Amino acid sequence: MKRRIRFTGFLFILFFSMILPSNFANAKGSTEDPVDNPKTALNLTSEQIKNLESLGFTEDEIKNMSQDEFDLNKNLKGEINSKTTKYYKVIETVTSPSDNLMFSSNSNQAYTAKEVELTREEYYNELSRIGANDQKSPLLLSASSSKSTSYKTMTTTVSKLSSEQYRVKCSVNWDKKMPINRKIDVLGVGINNAIWRPAHGEYGKQTWKIFNTSTRQNTTGSATYTSSSTKWKYGKDAYALRMNLKNDPSGHEYVTNIQLYMYYTVTPVSSLPTWLDAYGEYSHQETQVEISPTINFDGTGGFTITNSTKFTYSYVTASLKTK
């Protein structure tokens, strides 16, 4: 009898060791967004770079910009009027394997996530203490539970394009340590529809960095979301975009950075209002089994999604006095 119990326990451990890499270490989802073809880096002048920065693009976003996106922005003259960034540490906990939750149909209940806002100094101090070995294994097992700490920043910007056109933009940067779950997330930004309205000009992008432990080389990849993408959801007070976060390609290749951003143009409903408020919102999926969320706008510049309890939420608002 004891021999049978030991054998059963061995099978359980073997099954867990087989399922762990695919569900946690590589954070696999059922599908990923189409990957862009490799592109040659743009050869931009200092004036062109300065102009892109005035439209709200960061140094990394400009470095990884495609020719198509550059062409959409090269004739625009912008001015960043408002920018707000928040810094977060995300602590994800998975119930111990002995609880059997991760193998059941209700396995999503095994997850909890706590988001802690940090100061800029605290954020970069913690990142500086993360070594290469700490980046590779997001999940640390213990006898009672499993924990992982990841880091992200979220930024909302408002840029003036002309006297009657403005751009609202929201971006998220997962830095050094990736979240356990990388599935379909939703990134969006809303406005006050009583005085402002969306005017298209939408564009989104996901860029990632991958480290290969065999070659010791870093590579960069991306996925873009143009106006023809089916990932967009349009409302009278917000645009939102579904993005499937990049997974670790193999056991010796792992993602070390993911940058997401989306933007679109807004115009006044009638005369130019005194204020433009941009409500950035990011919904991150905390599930073992991937969910394809349905997005619904709430009429106040925000959005809700189906299976809302399976997501964590971050909000960053940027406000601009236009006159």
Phi, psi and omega in degrees: 000318179296324180296321180293320180296318180296321181294319178298319178296323178296318179297321180297314180296318179298316180298318180295319181293333179282324185275335184300312182300323183282328185267333184240300186302322179257353176049050187287140170248176183284329181217164173228159178290147181305136182273138176293153171290145179305137182235150176286137179299142180290144175259092187257149175279164179298327178292319178294320178296316180298322180292320178295322177297325179291344177268001177102006180277142177272172179301315179294321180295322178291319180300323183260011183289141177274165177297322181298316181289322177300318180297329179289338187246348190295333182263004178267140176246113186248177177204114179290115181260337182206136180210128179230130179235138174238151186240133187227145165249129182246118180256113180255134181237135177244131179300147182308142177304334181295342179281348175069004185292324186288349179257000182261172179292341179258030187298338181297338180291348181284351185258140166224149180223135179237125180257124182245122178279133181245162168284165179301318181295314179299318182300307184286334173294318179291320178298324182295340181269000181270119178268174182299321181292331179287336183286327191289322186248097183288339186250124178249117183274144172222180183293330186253327183200172180234135183230150175217140177243123178241169185226141178210153169243154177225131184228135172241132180231153172234125180240139176272123178263323177199184181295339182239001181228137179226158176243133172250139187216142176227136181222151178227136179234110172275120193243127174067301179249119184277156176293156178302311185262127176232090183229216185274113176254167180233127178238130182207169176214135184243170181220174175276106186287352178286334184233348178230156176219145175295145181227038179062217188070024186280146178199143178218158180205146171236126178235140182224157174242138181235132176255130179259115184287342179280314182267346184062030182248150174256139175232156180239138176224170182202164172223135181247157183228092179278182181295341180273354180291143178277001183279349182278150170231127186250136175226171180284349181231007181190154166241142178225154186223129175272131178227133177265112186296145183293135178267166171291124185295326184202181181293338180250010176231127180221149183283133180245352180197138174226125177243130179238141170205156176211151179207163174200172184262145174231152177226160178291150175291319177223248178285159184295119178291165180284328184232147169234115178255128178249121185257096179281138180218136178229125179248117183252127185283128180243069182220153173278322179259123187298138176246137173261099189287143171265131185260132176232131180275141187266359177086000181237019181093003179241181177218156174240160180226155177293156183054045188299333182287350179269011183231153167253156190230140175231143183226132176221126182248137173241133183238136183234129171273114189274341180203000000 
